[in-house]
Amino acid sequence: MTGDDSLALDSITSDYRFMLEHDVSMLEIALAAVSFEDCSLDDAVPLDRASVAYDCWLEALEALHPGHRFREFSLSDAELADDDLLERLLLTVLFDGGSCRFIRSVVAVVNGYRAHRG
């Protein structure tokens, strides 16, 4: 591993830690909700809605915190296949109370799951 590779890995680790430990602000949730509302998800399955909601939050984080690459932390295929995470996400979809509340719930579930998994 070169020095540049090490710096890139440190940056990714720092961004990931920031994302998990960051106190989610109303501004981030509001920006994410606006993006989410612009998505055409009428025929989408519930888990796609949750995945898009999380991506909208990552996009808002990146817009409000320049220099970070949060979009790299979208839900992976392995995470979307994990029954534990799917069960938690389905509960957020079932009790969807509007875009802001939904996005906040999805972010809390995913970040809690990732923090627990390490």
C-alpha positions in Angstrom: 0.0 0.0 0.0 1.4 3.4 -1.0 1.2 6.6 1.0 -1.6 7.8 -1.2 -3.6 4.6 -0.7 -3.2 4.9 3.0 -4.4 8.5 3.0 -7.4 7.5 0.8 -8.2 4.7 3.3 -7.9 7.1 6.2 -10.3 9.5 4.5 -12.9 6.8 3.8 -12.7 5.6 7.3 -13.0 9.1 8.7 -16.1 9.8 6.4 -17.7 6.5 7.5 -17.1 7.2 11.2 -18.4 10.8 10.7 -21.5 9.5 9.0 -22.3 7.0 11.8 -21.6 9.3 14.7 -23.0 12.4 13.2 -26.1 14.0 14.8 -28.6 14.2 12.0 -29.8 17.8 11.5 -33.3 18.9 10.5 -31.7 20.7 7.5 -30.2 17.4 6.3 -33.5 15.6 6.7 -35.4 18.5 4.9 -32.9 18.5 2.0 -33.1 14.7 1.8 -37.0 14.8 1.9 -37.1 17.3 -1.0 -34.9 15.0 -3.1 -36.9 12.0 -2.0 -40.2 13.6 -3.0 -38.7 14.3 -6.5 -38.1 10.5 -7.0 -40.8 8.6 -8.8 -41.4 5.7 -6.4 -45.1 5.0 -6.9 -44.5 1.4 -8.0 -41.4 0.8 -6.0 -41.1 -2.1 -3.6 -40.8 -1.0 0.1 -37.1 -1.8 0.4 -36.3 0.3 -2.7 -38.1 3.2 -1.0 -35.9 2.8 2.0 -32.7 2.5 0.0 -33.6 5.6 -2.0 -34.4 7.5 1.2 -30.9 6.6 2.6 -29.2 7.7 -0.6 -31.1 11.0 -0.5 -29.7 11.6 3.0 -26.2 10.7 1.9 -26.6 13.2 -1.0 -27.8 15.9 1.5 -24.8 15.2 3.8 -22.4 15.5 0.9 -24.0 18.8 -0.2 -23.8 20.3 3.4 -20.3 18.9 4.2 -18.1 19.5 1.2 -15.0 17.4 0.9 -16.6 14.2 2.1 -17.7 11.3 -0.2 -20.7 10.0 1.6 -22.4 8.6 -1.5 -19.9 5.8 -1.4 -21.8 4.4 1.6 -25.1 3.5 -0.1 -26.6 0.2 1.1 -24.7 -2.7 -0.3 -26.2 -5.8 -1.9 -25.1 -7.8 1.1 -26.8 -5.4 3.5 -30.0 -5.5 1.5 -29.9 -9.3 1.7 -29.4 -9.3 5.5 -32.7 -10.4 7.1 -32.0 -8.4 10.3 -31.6 -5.1 8.4 -34.5 -5.9 6.1 -36.8 -6.6 9.1 -35.9 -3.2 10.6 -36.3 -1.3 7.4 -39.7 -2.9 6.7 -40.9 -1.6 10.0 -40.0 1.9 8.9 -41.8 1.5 5.6 -44.9 0.1 7.3 -45.2 3.1 9.6 -44.1 5.8 7.0 -45.5 9.1 8.4 -44.2 11.5 5.7 -40.9 12.0 4.0 -39.0 13.7 6.9 -40.1 11.1 9.5 -39.5 8.2 7.1 -36.0 9.4 6.1 -35.0 10.0 9.8 -36.2 6.5 10.6 -34.3 4.9 7.8 -31.1 6.8 8.7 -31.4 5.7 12.3 -32.0 2.1 11.4 -29.2 1.8 8.9 -26.7 3.7 11.0 -27.6 1.7 14.1 -27.3 -1.5 12.1 -23.9 -0.5 10.8 -22.6 0.7 14.1 -23.6 -2.6 15.7 -22.0 -4.7 12.9 -18.8 -2.7 13.1 
